[in-house]
Structures are given as C-alpha cells and as structure tokens.
C-alpha cells in the first residue's frame, strides 16, 4: 500500500501515510513540502562542501583494514 498523500510514492506505514508524512501530520508540519533525502557532503577541490556522488565515492566498498594489511605485508609481518 502506498502513502495516501498526493504525489508521494513511498510505502505507507501508519494510518495510510508513510513515515515522513505521518510524522509531519503529527507535528503539524506542512505536508506538501518536498521530501529531502540524506546526502553526504565532503570537502571539495576548492574547500567548499559539496554533495558526495557515486562518481566520487565509487560503488565498490573498500575492504576493512586494507591499508593496515598492506603495511604489514610491506614489513614482512603478514603471511599470504
Ligand atoms: Zn508520504
């Protein structure tokens, strides 16, 4: 079931509304304001904050402790 708010395609959770619109109705906030997504920001090339896109992040996730394992291999402390 979809949210009954106009132009909202999110999944309904409570009383026919999605979580965002339910919270807005409960708190008396405007229902027709656009829903913003959480966007990560990082420092850009010239010191400004800019949103992180998949181009800057890349889809593939780095392995944990990759730098540390490389350091251990460099020092000859890691068996491969
Ligand atoms: Zn909604």
PDB file of the backbone (N, CA, C, O) and the ligand in Angstrom, with CONECT records:
HET     ZN  A 101       1
ATOM      1  N   UNK A   1       0.833  -1.191   0.000  1.00  0.00           N
ATOM      2  CA  UNK A   1       0.000   0.000   0.000  1.00  0.00           C
ATOM      3  C   UNK A   1       0.874   1.250   0.000  1.00  0.00           C
ATOM      4  O   UNK A   1       1.893   1.335   0.685  1.00  0.00           O
ATOM      5  N   UNK A   2       0.423   2.220  -0.806  1.00  0.00           N
ATOM      6  CA  UNK A   2       1.215   3.439  -0.963  1.00  0.00           C
ATOM      7  C   UNK A   2       0.678   4.539  -0.065  1.00  0.00           C
ATOM      8  O   UNK A   2      -0.472   4.491   0.371  1.00  0.00           O
ATOM      9  N   UNK A   3       1.498   5.509   0.203  1.00  0.00           N
ATOM     10  CA  UNK A   3       1.132   6.674   1.013  1.00  0.00           C
ATOM     11  C   UNK A   3      -0.005   7.426   0.327  1.00  0.00           C
ATOM     12  O   UNK A   3       0.023   7.637  -0.886  1.00  0.00           O
ATOM     13  N   UNK A   4      -1.022   7.836   1.124  1.00  0.00           N
ATOM     14  CA  UNK A   4      -2.185   8.476   0.517  1.00  0.00           C
ATOM     15  C   UNK A   4      -1.975   9.971   0.264  1.00  0.00           C
ATOM     16  O   UNK A   4      -2.835  10.634  -0.316  1.00  0.00           O
ATOM     17  N   UNK A   5      -0.847  10.489   0.695  1.00  0.00           N
ATOM     18  CA  UNK A   5      -0.535  11.878   0.376  1.00  0.00           C
ATOM     19  C   UNK A   5      -0.307  12.024  -1.123  1.00  0.00           C
ATOM     20  O   UNK A   5       0.291  11.151  -1.752  1.00  0.00           O
ATOM     21  N   UNK A   6      -0.783  13.127  -1.696  1.00  0.00           N
ATOM     22  CA  UNK A   6      -0.672  13.346  -3.134  1.00  0.00           C
ATOM     23  C   UNK A   6       0.803  13.408  -3.545  1.00  0.00           C
ATOM     24  O   UNK A   6       1.626  14.009  -2.854  1.00  0.00           O
ATOM     25  N   UNK A   7       1.119  12.787  -4.665  1.00  0.00           N
ATOM     26  CA  UNK A   7       2.458  12.802  -5.249  1.00  0.00           C
ATOM     27  C   UNK A   7       3.510  12.166  -4.341  1.00  0.00           C
ATOM     28  O   UNK A   7       4.691  12.508  -4.413  1.00  0.00           O
ATOM     29  N   UNK A   8       3.077  11.245  -3.492  1.00  0.00           N
ATOM     30  CA  UNK A   8       4.051  10.535  -2.663  1.00  0.00           C
ATOM     31  C   UNK A   8       3.934   9.058  -2.990  1.00  0.00           C
ATOM     32  O   UNK A   8       2.844   8.488  -2.926  1.00  0.00           O
ATOM     33  N   UNK A   9       5.040   8.443  -3.336  1.00  0.00           N
ATOM     34  CA  UNK A   9       5.016   7.052  -3.762  1.00  0.00           C
ATOM     35  C   UNK A   9       5.679   6.131  -2.752  1.00  0.00           C
ATOM     36  O   UNK A   9       5.998   4.981  -3.052  1.00  0.00           O
ATOM     37  N   UNK A  10       5.882   6.664  -1.533  1.00  0.00           N
ATOM     38  CA  UNK A  10       6.551   5.851  -0.536  1.00  0.00           C
ATOM     39  C   UNK A  10       5.571   4.870   0.089  1.00  0.00           C
ATOM     40  O   UNK A  10       4.356   5.050   0.011  1.00  0.00           O
ATOM     41  N   UNK A  11       6.120   3.827   0.713  1.00  0.00           N
ATOM     42  CA  UNK A  11       5.288   2.786   1.307  1.00  0.00           C
ATOM     43  C   UNK A  11       4.614   3.310   2.572  1.00  0.00           C
ATOM     44  O   UNK A  11       5.259   3.923   3.423  1.00  0.00           O
ATOM     45  N   UNK A  12       3.307   3.060   2.686  1.00  0.00           N
ATOM     46  CA  UNK A  12       2.551   3.531   3.842  1.00  0.00           C
ATOM     47  C   UNK A  12       2.875   2.667   5.056  1.00  0.00           C
ATOM     48  O   UNK A  12       2.967   1.444   4.951  1.00  0.00           O
ATOM     49  N   UNK A  13       3.046   3.308   6.197  1.00  0.00           N
ATOM     50  CA  UNK A  13       3.368   2.590   7.429  1.00  0.00           C
ATOM     51  C   UNK A  13       2.244   2.722   8.444  1.00  0.00           C
ATOM     52  O   UNK A  13       1.799   1.721   9.006  1.00  0.00           O
ATOM     53  N   UNK A  14       1.786   3.928   8.684  1.00  0.00           N
ATOM     54  CA  UNK A  14       0.815   4.177   9.744  1.00  0.00           C
ATOM     55  C   UNK A  14      -0.316   5.029   9.203  1.00  0.00           C
ATOM     56  O   UNK A  14      -0.070   6.053   8.565  1.00  0.00           O
ATOM     57  N   UNK A  15      -1.558   4.621   9.449  1.00  0.00           N
ATOM     58  CA  UNK A  15      -2.790   5.297   9.026  1.00  0.00           C
ATOM     59  C   UNK A  15      -2.698   5.800   7.590  1.00  0.00           C
ATOM     60  O   UNK A  15      -3.067   6.937   7.297  1.00  0.00           O
ATOM     61  N   UNK A  16      -2.207   4.954   6.709  1.00  0.00           N
ATOM     62  CA  UNK A  16      -2.211   5.261   5.283  1.00  0.00           C
ATOM     63  C   UNK A  16      -1.156   6.245   4.849  1.00  0.00           C
ATOM     64  O   UNK A  16      -1.159   6.705   3.707  1.00  0.00           O
ATOM     65  N   UNK A  17      -0.246   6.573   5.757  1.00  0.00           N
ATOM     66  CA  UNK A  17       0.791   7.542   5.409  1.00  0.00           C
ATOM     67  C   UNK A  17       2.165   6.897   5.575  1.00  0.00           C
ATOM     68  O   UNK A  17       2.342   5.977   6.373  1.00  0.00           O
ATOM     69  N   UNK A  18       3.129   7.395   4.809  1.00  0.00           N
ATOM     70  CA  UNK A  18       4.500   6.938   5.009  1.00  0.00           C
ATOM     71  C   UNK A  18       5.045   7.574   6.288  1.00  0.00           C
ATOM     72  O   UNK A  18       4.414   8.458   6.866  1.00  0.00           O
ATOM     73  N   UNK A  19       6.200   7.125   6.715  1.00  0.00           N
ATOM     74  CA  UNK A  19       6.739   7.604   7.997  1.00  0.00           C
ATOM     75  C   UNK A  19       6.949   9.115   7.977  1.00  0.00           C
ATOM     76  O   UNK A  19       6.690   9.801   8.966  1.00  0.00           O
ATOM     77  N   UNK A  20       7.423   9.626   6.837  1.00  0.00           N
ATOM     78  CA  UNK A  20       7.687  11.064   6.742  1.00  0.00           C
ATOM     79  C   UNK A  20       6.403  11.864   6.863  1.00  0.00           C
ATOM     80  O   UNK A  20       6.347  12.829   7.625  1.00  0.00           O
ATOM     81  N   UNK A  21       5.348  11.471   6.106  1.00  0.00           N
ATOM     82  CA  UNK A  21       4.113  12.240   6.139  1.00  0.00           C
ATOM     83  C   UNK A  21       3.353  12.031   7.441  1.00  0.00           C
ATOM     84  O   UNK A  21       2.667  12.942   7.902  1.00  0.00           O
ATOM     85  N   UNK A  22       3.461  10.847   8.044  1.00  0.00           N
ATOM     86  CA  UNK A  22       2.834  10.627   9.348  1.00  0.00           C
ATOM     87  C   UNK A  22       3.462  11.544  10.394  1.00  0.00           C
ATOM     88  O   UNK A  22       2.758  12.160  11.194  1.00  0.00           O
ATOM     89  N   UNK A  23       4.785  11.629  10.380  1.00  0.00           N
ATOM     90  CA  UNK A  23       5.483  12.488  11.333  1.00  0.00           C
ATOM     91  C   UNK A  23       5.129  13.957  11.092  1.00  0.00           C
ATOM     92  O   UNK A  23       4.961  14.720  12.043  1.00  0.00           O
ATOM     93  N   UNK A  24       5.015  14.354   9.820  1.00  0.00           N
ATOM     94  CA  UNK A  24       4.674  15.740   9.510  1.00  0.00           C
ATOM     95  C   UNK A  24       3.269  16.073   9.990  1.00  0.00           C
ATOM     96  O   UNK A  24       3.038  17.153  10.533  1.00  0.00           O
ATOM     97  N   UNK A  25       2.314  15.138   9.791  1.00  0.00           N
ATOM     98  CA  UNK A  25       0.947  15.398  10.228  1.00  0.00           C
ATOM     99  C   UNK A  25       0.891  15.504  11.754  1.00  0.00           C
ATOM    100  O   UNK A  25       0.216  16.377  12.300  1.00  0.00           O
ATOM    101  N   UNK A  26       1.620  14.593  12.441  1.00  0.00           N
ATOM    102  CA  UNK A  26       1.614  14.589  13.892  1.00  0.00           C
ATOM    103  C   UNK A  26       2.226  15.869  14.457  1.00  0.00           C
ATOM    104  O   UNK A  26       1.753  16.394  15.465  1.00  0.00           O
ATOM    105  N   UNK A  27       3.276  16.370  13.810  1.00  0.00           N
ATOM    106  CA  UNK A  27       3.963  17.561  14.316  1.00  0.00           C
ATOM    107  C   UNK A  27       3.407  18.850  13.724  1.00  0.00           C
ATOM    108  O   UNK A  27       3.897  19.933  14.045  1.00  0.00           O
ATOM    109  N   UNK A  28       2.387  18.755  12.859  1.00  0.00           N
ATOM    110  CA  UNK A  28       1.794  19.951  12.289  1.00  0.00           C
ATOM    111  C   UNK A  28       2.681  20.647  11.287  1.00  0.00           C
ATOM    112  O   UNK A  28       2.569  21.857  11.089  1.00  0.00           O
ATOM    113  N   UNK A  29       3.565  19.895  10.648  1.00  0.00           N
ATOM    114  CA  UNK A  29       4.426  20.484   9.639  1.00  0.00           C
ATOM    115  C   UNK A  29       3.740  20.420   8.280  1.00  0.00           C
ATOM    116  O   UNK A  29       2.848  19.596   8.081  1.00  0.00           O
ATOM    117  N   UNK A  30       4.145  21.285   7.334  1.00  0.00           N
ATOM    118  CA  UNK A  30       3.498  21.274   6.009  1.00  0.00           C
ATOM    119  C   UNK A  30       3.640  19.920   5.323  1.00  0.00           C
ATOM    120  O   UNK A  30       4.732  19.356   5.262  1.00  0.00           O
ATOM    121  N   UNK A  31       2.517  19.401   4.803  1.00  0.00           N
ATOM    122  CA  UNK A  31       2.503  18.065   4.212  1.00  0.00           C
ATOM    123  C   UNK A  31       3.015  18.051   2.779  1.00  0.00           C
ATOM    124  O   UNK A  31       3.455  17.014   2.283  1.00  0.00           O
ATOM    125  N   UNK A  32       2.955  19.224   2.100  1.00  0.00           N
ATOM    126  CA  UNK A  32       3.282  19.221   0.676  1.00  0.00           C
ATOM    127  C   UNK A  32       4.720  19.648   0.399  1.00  0.00           C
ATOM    128  O   UNK A  32       5.100  19.819  -0.760  1.00  0.00           O
ATOM    129  N   UNK A  33       5.523  19.823   1.451  1.00  0.00           N
ATOM    130  CA  UNK A  33       6.926  20.170   1.216  1.00  0.00           C
ATOM    131  C   UNK A  33       7.646  18.972   0.608  1.00  0.00           C
ATOM    132  O   UNK A  33       7.332  17.829   0.941  1.00  0.00           O
ATOM    133  N   UNK A  34       8.594  19.216  -0.267  1.00  0.00           N
ATOM    134  CA  UNK A  34       9.300  18.084  -0.876  1.00  0.00           C
ATOM    135  C   UNK A  34      10.106  17.317   0.153  1.00  0.00           C
ATOM    136  O   UNK A  34      10.632  17.890   1.107  1.00  0.00           O
ATOM    137  N   UNK A  35      10.195  15.995  -0.058  1.00  0.00           N
ATOM    138  CA  UNK A  35      10.943  15.140   0.848  1.00  0.00           C
ATOM    139  C   UNK A  35      12.397  15.153   0.407  1.00  0.00           C
ATOM    140  O   UNK A  35      12.732  14.790  -0.720  1.00  0.00           O
ATOM    141  N   UNK A  36      13.246  15.582   1.327  1.00  0.00           N
ATOM    142  CA  UNK A  36      14.670  15.617   1.005  1.00  0.00           C
ATOM    143  C   UNK A  36      15.314  14.319   1.434  1.00  0.00           C
ATOM    144  O   UNK A  36      14.960  13.753   2.468  1.00  0.00           O
ATOM    145  N   UNK A  37      16.241  13.855   0.657  1.00  0.00           N
ATOM    146  CA  UNK A  37      16.985  12.654   1.020  1.00  0.00           C
ATOM    147  C   UNK A  37      18.232  13.071   1.768  1.00  0.00           C
ATOM    148  O   UNK A  37      18.711  14.196   1.621  1.00  0.00           O
ATOM    149  N   UNK A  38      18.762  12.146   2.583  1.00  0.00           N
ATOM    150  CA  UNK A  38      20.015  12.394   3.268  1.00  0.00           C
ATOM    151  C   UNK A  38      21.134  12.353   2.242  1.00  0.00           C
ATOM    152  O   UNK A  38      21.256  11.395   1.479  1.00  0.00           O
ATOM    153  N   UNK A  39      21.955  13.407   2.229  1.00  0.00           N
ATOM    154  CA  UNK A  39      23.057  13.496   1.276  1.00  0.00           C
ATOM    155  C   UNK A  39      24.347  13.712   2.049  1.00  0.00           C
ATOM    156  O   UNK A  39      24.456  14.632   2.860  1.00  0.00           O
ATOM    157  N   UNK A  40      25.303  12.866   1.792  1.00  0.00           N
ATOM    158  CA  UNK A  40      26.618  13.049   2.410  1.00  0.00           C
ATOM    159  C   UNK A  40      27.330  14.198   1.734  1.00  0.00           C
ATOM    160  O   UNK A  40      27.181  14.421   0.533  1.00  0.00           O
ATOM    161  N   UNK A  41      28.112  14.931   2.524  1.00  0.00           N
ATOM    162  CA  UNK A  41      28.904  16.019   1.967  1.00  0.00           C
ATOM    163  C   UNK A  41      30.361  15.789   2.323  1.00  0.00           C
ATOM    164  O   UNK A  41      30.680  15.181   3.345  1.00  0.00           O
ATOM    165  N   UNK A  42      31.223  16.276   1.478  1.00  0.00           N
ATOM    166  CA  UNK A  42      32.649  16.251   1.789  1.00  0.00           C
ATOM    167  C   UNK A  42      33.283  17.511   1.229  1.00  0.00           C
ATOM    168  O   UNK A  42      32.674  18.233   0.441  1.00  0.00           O
ATOM    169  N   UNK A  43      34.510  17.763   1.646  1.00  0.00           N
ATOM    170  CA  UNK A  43      35.196  18.962   1.207  1.00  0.00           C
ATOM    171  C   UNK A  43      35.603  18.806  -0.244  1.00  0.00           C
ATOM    172  O   UNK A  43      36.225  17.815  -0.625  1.00  0.00           O
ATOM    173  N   UNK A  44      35.241  19.804  -1.057  1.00  0.00           N
ATOM    174  CA  UNK A  44      35.519  19.740  -2.476  1.00  0.00           C
ATOM    175  C   UNK A  44      36.925  20.207  -2.793  1.00  0.00           C
ATOM    176  O   UNK A  44      37.747  20.392  -1.895  1.00  0.00           O
ATOM    177  N   UNK A  45      37.197  20.398  -4.078  1.00  0.00           N
ATOM    178  CA  UNK A  45      38.541  20.737  -4.535  1.00  0.00           C
ATOM    179  C   UNK A  45      38.972  22.113  -4.034  1.00  0.00           C
ATOM    180  O   UNK A  45      40.134  22.307  -3.676  1.00  0.00           O
ATOM    181  N   UNK A  46      38.036  23.078  -4.005  1.00  0.00           N
ATOM    182  CA  UNK A  46      38.401  24.438  -3.589  1.00  0.00           C
ATOM    183  C   UNK A  46      37.917  24.760  -2.176  1.00  0.00           C
ATOM    184  O   UNK A  46      37.664  25.921  -1.854  1.00  0.00           O
ATOM    185  N   UNK A  47      37.790  23.741  -1.341  1.00  0.00           N
ATOM    186  CA  UNK A  47      37.467  23.977   0.060  1.00  0.00           C
ATOM    187  C   UNK A  47      35.987  24.103   0.348  1.00  0.00           C
ATOM    188  O   UNK A  47      35.603  24.267   1.506  1.00  0.00           O
ATOM    189  N   UNK A  48      35.146  24.031  -0.668  1.00  0.00           N
ATOM    190  CA  UNK A  48      33.703  24.123  -0.445  1.00  0.00           C
ATOM    191  C   UNK A  48      33.136  22.751  -0.130  1.00  0.00           C
ATOM    192  O   UNK A  48      33.689  21.725  -0.526  1.00  0.00           O
ATOM    193  N   UNK A  49      32.012  22.751   0.595  1.00  0.00           N
ATOM    194  CA  UNK A  49      31.321  21.492   0.833  1.00  0.00           C
ATOM    195  C   UNK A  49      30.485  21.144  -0.387  1.00  0.00           C
ATOM    196  O   UNK A  49      29.736  21.980  -0.891  1.00  0.00           O
ATOM    197  N   UNK A  50      30.610  19.937  -0.853  1.00  0.00           N
ATOM    198  CA  UNK A  50      29.813  19.519  -2.000  1.00  0.00           C
ATOM    199  C   UNK A  50      29.266  18.122  -1.749  1.00  0.00           C
ATOM    200  O   UNK A  50      29.902  17.322  -1.063  1.00  0.00           O
ATOM    201  N   UNK A  51      28.085  17.819  -2.302  1.00  0.00           N
ATOM    202  CA  UNK A  51      27.493  16.508  -2.071  1.00  0.00           C
ATOM    203  C   UNK A  51      28.320  15.398  -2.700  1.00  0.00           C
ATOM    204  O   UNK A  51      28.877  15.548  -3.788  1.00  0.00           O
ATOM    205  N   UNK A  52      28.385  14.291  -1.991  1.00  0.00           N
ATOM    206  CA  UNK A  52      29.135  13.135  -2.473  1.00  0.00           C
ATOM    207  C   UNK A  52      28.266  12.369  -3.447  1.00  0.00           C
ATOM    208  O   UNK A  52      27.147  11.978  -3.113  1.00  0.00           O
ATOM    209  N   UNK A  53      28.767  12.152  -4.640  1.00  0.00           N
ATOM    210  CA  UNK A  53      28.043  11.363  -5.628  1.00  0.00           C
ATOM    211  C   UNK A  53      28.701   9.999  -5.764  1.00  0.00           C
ATOM    212  O   UNK A  53      29.785   9.761  -5.233  1.00  0.00           O
ATOM    213  N   UNK A  54      28.038   9.120  -6.474  1.00  0.00           N
ATOM    214  CA  UNK A  54      28.616   7.795  -6.673  1.00  0.00           C
ATOM    215  C   UNK A  54      29.887   7.872  -7.513  1.00  0.00           C
ATOM    216  O   UNK A  54      30.729   6.975  -7.469  1.00  0.00           O
ATOM    217  N   UNK A  55      30.015   8.968  -8.288  1.00  0.00           N
ATOM    218  CA  UNK A  55      31.231   9.133  -9.076  1.00  0.00           C
ATOM    219  C   UNK A  55      32.433   9.355  -8.173  1.00  0.00           C
ATOM    220  O   UNK A  55      33.515   8.819  -8.413  1.00  0.00           O
ATOM    221  N   UNK A  56      32.224  10.176  -7.104  1.00  0.00           N
ATOM    222  CA  UNK A  56      33.345  10.466  -6.219  1.00  0.00           C
ATOM    223  C   UNK A  56      33.604   9.328  -5.246  1.00  0.00           C
ATOM    224  O   UNK A  56      34.747   9.102  -4.847  1.00  0.00           O
ATOM    225  N   UNK A  57      32.548   8.605  -4.856  1.00  0.00           N
ATOM    226  CA  UNK A  57      32.707   7.543  -3.872  1.00  0.00           C
ATOM    227  C   UNK A  57      33.066   6.228  -4.553  1.00  0.00           C
ATOM    228  O   UNK A  57      33.933   5.495  -4.077  1.00  0.00           O
ATOM    229  N   UNK A  58      32.413   5.936  -5.645  1.00  0.00           N
ATOM    230  CA  UNK A  58      32.589   4.636  -6.270  1.00  0.00           C
ATOM    231  C   UNK A  58      31.641   3.657  -5.655  1.00  0.00           C
ATOM    232  O   UNK A  58      31.288   3.777  -4.482  1.00  0.00           O
ATOM    233  N   UNK A  59      31.222   2.688  -6.433  1.00  0.00           N
ATOM    234  CA  UNK A  59      30.224   1.750  -5.940  1.00  0.00           C
ATOM    235  C   UNK A  59      30.844   0.678  -5.068  1.00  0.00           C
ATOM    236  O   UNK A  59      30.214   0.189  -4.130  1.00  0.00           O
ATOM    237  N   UNK A  60      32.086   0.309  -5.377  1.00  0.00           N
ATOM    238  CA  UNK A  60      32.694  -0.786  -4.656  1.00  0.00           C
ATOM    239  C   UNK A  60      33.203  -0.304  -3.305  1.00  0.00           C
ATOM    240  O   UNK A  60      33.809   0.762  -3.200  1.00  0.00           O
ATOM    241  N   UNK A  61      32.954  -1.089  -2.292  1.00  0.00           N
ATOM    242  CA  UNK A  61      33.379  -0.732  -0.947  1.00  0.00           C
ATOM    243  C   UNK A  61      34.770  -1.277  -0.699  1.00  0.00           C
ATOM    244  O   UNK A  61      35.104  -2.394  -1.092  1.00  0.00           O
ATOM    245  N   UNK A  62      35.578  -0.450  -0.030  1.00  0.00           N
ATOM    246  CA  UNK A  62      36.926  -0.900   0.292  1.00  0.00           C
ATOM    247  C   UNK A  62      36.890  -1.961   1.373  1.00  0.00           C
ATOM    248  O   UNK A  62      36.011  -1.953   2.235  1.00  0.00           O
ATOM    249  N   UNK A  63      37.850  -2.878   1.326  1.00  0.00           N
ATOM    250  CA  UNK A  63      37.948  -3.881   2.374  1.00  0.00           C
ATOM    251  C   UNK A  63      38.399  -3.216   3.665  1.00  0.00           C
ATOM    252  O   UNK A  63      39.179  -2.265   3.623  1.00  0.00           O
ATOM    253  N   UNK A  64      37.931  -3.693   4.805  1.00  0.00           N
ATOM    254  CA  UNK A  64      38.387  -3.106   6.064  1.00  0.00           C
ATOM    255  C   UNK A  64      39.862  -3.411   6.311  1.00  0.00           C
ATOM    256  O   UNK A  64      40.349  -4.496   5.991  1.00  0.00           O
ATOM    257  N   UNK A  65      40.556  -2.445   6.880  1.00  0.00           N
ATOM    258  CA  UNK A  65      41.977  -2.566   7.254  1.00  0.00           C
ATOM    259  C   UNK A  65      42.869  -2.840   6.050  1.00  0.00           C
ATOM    260  O   UNK A  65      43.921  -3.465   6.183  1.00  0.00           O
ATOM    261  N   UNK A  66      42.448  -2.373   4.869  1.00  0.00           N
ATOM    262  CA  UNK A  66      43.244  -2.628   3.669  1.00  0.00           C
ATOM    263  C   UNK A  66      44.619  -1.984   3.771  1.00  0.00           C
ATOM    264  O   UNK A  66      45.625  -2.603   3.428  1.00  0.00           O
ATOM    265  N   UNK A  67      44.664  -0.733   4.246  1.00  0.00           N
ATOM    266  CA  UNK A  67      45.934  -0.020   4.373  1.00  0.00           C
ATOM    267  C   UNK A  67      46.826  -0.690   5.411  1.00  0.00           C
ATOM    268  O   UNK A  67      48.040  -0.781   5.229  1.00  0.00           O
ATOM    269  N   UNK A  68      46.218  -1.159   6.503  1.00  0.00           N
ATOM    270  CA  UNK A  68      46.986  -1.806   7.560  1.00  0.00           C
ATOM    271  C   UNK A  68      47.574  -3.132   7.076  1.00  0.00           C
ATOM    272  O   UNK A  68      48.725  -3.452   7.373  1.00  0.00           O
ATOM    273  N   UNK A  69      46.772  -3.904   6.326  1.00  0.00           N
ATOM    274  CA  UNK A  69      47.271  -5.173   5.785  1.00  0.00           C
ATOM    275  C   UNK A  69      48.399  -4.931   4.798  1.00  0.00           C
ATOM    276  O   UNK A  69      49.361  -5.698   4.748  1.00  0.00           O
ATOM    277  N   UNK A  70      48.283  -3.847   3.999  1.00  0.00           N
ATOM    278  CA  UNK A  70      49.341  -3.519   3.047  1.00  0.00           C
ATOM    279  C   UNK A  70      50.622  -3.173   3.789  1.00  0.00           C
ATOM    280  O   UNK A  70      51.716  -3.561   3.377  1.00  0.00           O
ATOM    281  N   UNK A  71      50.476  -2.437   4.890  1.00  0.00           N
ATOM    282  CA  UNK A  71      51.641  -2.068   5.696  1.00  0.00           C
ATOM    283  C   UNK A  71      52.298  -3.300   6.291  1.00  0.00           C
ATOM    284  O   UNK A  71      53.524  -3.404   6.290  1.00  0.00           O
ATOM    285  N   UNK A  72      51.508  -4.233   6.798  1.00  0.00           N
ATOM    286  CA  UNK A  72      52.035  -5.468   7.376  1.00  0.00           C
ATOM    287  C   UNK A  72      52.757  -6.294   6.326  1.00  0.00           C
ATOM    288  O   UNK A  72      53.812  -6.868   6.596  1.00  0.00           O
ATOM    289  N   UNK A  73      52.179  -6.355   5.110  1.00  0.00           N
ATOM    290  CA  UNK A  73      52.818  -7.097   4.031  1.00  0.00           C
ATOM    291  C   UNK A  73      54.147  -6.444   3.653  1.00  0.00           C
ATOM    292  O   UNK A  73      55.123  -7.128   3.345  1.00  0.00           O
ATOM    293  N   UNK A  74      54.168  -5.107   3.682  1.00  0.00           N
ATOM    294  CA  UNK A  74      55.366  -4.358   3.340  1.00  0.00           C
ATOM    295  C   UNK A  74      56.474  -4.635   4.350  1.00  0.00           C
ATOM    296  O   UNK A  74      57.649  -4.699   3.988  1.00  0.00           O
ATOM    297  N   UNK A  75      56.097  -4.799   5.615  1.00  0.00           N
ATOM    298  CA  UNK A  75      57.072  -5.050   6.674  1.00  0.00           C
ATOM    299  C   UNK A  75      57.409  -6.530   6.798  1.00  0.00           C
ATOM    300  O   UNK A  75      58.244  -6.914   7.617  1.00  0.00           O
ATOM    301  N   UNK A  76      56.758  -7.363   5.985  1.00  0.00           N
ATOM    302  CA  UNK A  76      57.032  -8.784   6.019  1.00  0.00           C
ATOM    303  C   UNK A  76      56.437  -9.482   7.234  1.00  0.00           C
ATOM    304  O   UNK A  76      56.927 -10.532   7.650  1.00  0.00           O
ATOM    305  N   UNK A  77      55.382  -8.904   7.808  1.00  0.00           N
ATOM    306  CA  UNK A  77      54.759  -9.473   9.002  1.00  0.00           C
ATOM    307  C   UNK A  77      53.483 -10.224   8.677  1.00  0.00           C
ATOM    308  O   UNK A  77      52.804 -10.722   9.575  1.00  0.00           O
ATOM    309  N   UNK A  78      53.151 -10.307   7.385  1.00  0.00           N
ATOM    310  CA  UNK A  78      51.885 -10.941   7.029  1.00  0.00           C
ATOM    311  C   UNK A  78      52.162 -12.132   6.134  1.00  0.00           C
ATOM    312  O   UNK A  78      52.861 -12.024   5.126  1.00  0.00           O
ATOM    313  N   UNK A  79      51.607 -13.263   6.515  1.00  0.00           N
ATOM    314  CA  UNK A  79      51.729 -14.454   5.674  1.00  0.00           C
ATOM    315  C   UNK A  79      50.611 -14.442   4.631  1.00  0.00           C
ATOM    316  O   UNK A  79      49.438 -14.257   4.958  1.00  0.00           O
ATOM    317  N   UNK A  80      50.987 -14.637   3.408  1.00  0.00           N
ATOM    318  CA  UNK A  80      49.975 -14.653   2.335  1.00  0.00           C
ATOM    319  C   UNK A  80      49.838 -16.057   1.769  1.00  0.00           C
ATOM    320  O   UNK A  80      49.039 -16.281   0.860  1.00  0.00           O
TER     321      UNK A  80
HETATM  322 ZN    ZN A 101       4.127  10.122   2.032  1.00  0.00          ZN
END
